Amino acid sequence: MAFKEDYKRFLGRFDLYERNLPRAFVLIMKNYCTPQMVIRLKEIGDYEARVKNEVLILLTEIEINYEPTEAQFLSVSFIS
């Protein structure tokens, strides 16, 4: 009996997880990726087939394609 109840709860949670995956994908792409990163991700050869709507693959590709930019400082010179 306890197994059946646990299994029902698991199925409910798994269903919620499956429904929220596309939402998480959109949230990551819109709020956490720069426009340059979105372009870089969409240029992946198999983006439509492999990456689109797959959150874990998206995060892996972001990690692979991430290149931190160096801080750029404005150079100031004084003329006397």
C-alpha positions in Angstrom: 0.0 0.0 0.0 2.7 2.5 0.9 4.5 1.8 -2.3 1.4 2.6 -4.4 0.9 5.9 -2.5 4.6 6.8 -3.0 4.4 5.9 -6.6 1.3 8.1 -7.1 3.1 11.0 -5.5 6.1 10.4 -7.7 4.0 10.4 -10.8 2.4 13.7 -9.8 5.8 15.3 -9.1 7.2 13.9 -12.4 4.2 15.3 -14.3 4.8 18.7 -12.8 8.5 18.4 -13.6 7.7 17.6 -17.2 5.2 20.5 -17.6 7.7 23.0 -16.1 10.7 22.0 -18.4 9.6 24.2 -21.3 9.0 27.1 -18.9 12.4 26.7 -17.5 13.9 26.7 -20.9 12.2 29.9 -21.9 13.1 31.5 -18.5 16.8 30.7 -19.0 16.9 31.9 -22.6 15.1 35.2 -21.9 16.4 36.2 -18.5 19.8 34.7 -18.1 21.4 34.5 -21.6 22.8 37.6 -23.3 21.7 38.2 -26.8 25.1 37.1 -28.0 24.8 33.8 -26.1 21.3 33.2 -27.6 22.8 33.7 -31.1 25.7 31.5 -30.3 23.4 28.7 -29.0 21.0 29.0 -32.0 24.0 28.6 -34.3 24.7 25.1 -33.0 24.2 22.7 -35.8 21.5 20.5 -34.2 19.9 23.2 -32.0 16.3 22.4 -33.2 16.7 18.7 -32.8 18.9 18.4 -29.7 18.9 21.6 -27.6 15.5 23.2 -28.0 13.3 22.6 -25.0 15.9 20.4 -23.3 17.0 22.3 -20.2 19.9 20.1 -19.1 21.4 20.1 -22.6 20.9 23.8 -22.8 22.8 24.3 -19.6 25.6 22.1 -20.8 25.8 24.0 -24.1 25.9 27.3 -22.2 28.8 26.0 -20.1 30.7 24.9 -23.2 30.1 28.2 -25.1 30.6 30.5 -22.2 33.6 32.8 -22.5 34.0 35.3 -19.8 34.9 38.8 -21.0 37.8 40.6 -19.5 37.0 43.8 -17.7 37.5 46.7 -20.0 38.7 49.9 -18.5 38.6 53.3 -20.2 42.1 54.7 -20.5 42.4 58.3 -19.4 45.3 60.4 -20.2 46.0 63.9 -18.8 47.5 66.5 -21.1 49.3 69.3 -19.4 
